Amino acid sequence: MGFLDGLFGKKKTPQEMLRENKRMLDKAIRELDRERTTLQNQEKKLIGDIKKSAKAGQMGATKVMAKDLIRTRHSITKFYGLKSQLQGVSLRVQTLKSNAAMGDAMKGVTKALGAMNKRMNLPEIQKIMREFEKQNEMMEMTSETMGDAIDDAIESEGEEEETEELVNQVLDEIGINLNADLVNAPAKAAAVPQSVPQAAVPQAEAAEAAGGIDDDLQARLDNLRRG
């Protein structure tokens, strides 16, 4: 077979050579197992013959068969050693096959990566990313503008009136008539005559204090309306 391969110029690849050697090693291991099994069967037979010979008093034959049994057992031990060595070689061949397969895979991956890198246009990708950032910023600005417009559009015109009513309701609950106090407080302060009796001075001061309280309420109300 090797002559024909050389004659026709066919050259085996390393993977094919490893596969062939692995097959030969496996075959040799199987043959060793068969020989070892044969020797083990022969060992059992010799043990039986030795017992029979010893019972019959044939000591010469017993010694000869005993030597044969020792040689058989040594051979069995050697077969175990040979099998172990062949399995070690087979394991190395299998490792070489795996390494070769990994090398081929890495080679293919390297080629694929090179092809992909050649196809990738880095300046074009950078341009695309800049355009993406630009469009993304424009979209965010548009979304904010639309959100503000929608908020303004859906704002109810009656919110100011409802706010006014709510404030008046709160003030009524605490016992303050804001409008009456705001209108009457300055008029009461202006209606106090110049010649006020000494007893009326505390009342005037109380009225001025009430006017200050009303001013403070007015300021708070204005803040609520603006809010």
Salt bridges, closest charged atoms under 4 A:
GLU20 OE1 - LYS12 NZ 2.39
ASP26 OD2 - LYS22 NZ 3.11
ASP33 OD1 - ARG36 NH2 3.31
ASP33 OD1 - LYS83 NZ 3.07
GLU43 OE2 - ARG73 NE 2.66
ASP49 OD2 - LYS45 NZ 3.15
GLU164 OE2 - ARG225 NH2 2.07
ASP216 OD2 - ARG220 NH2 3.35
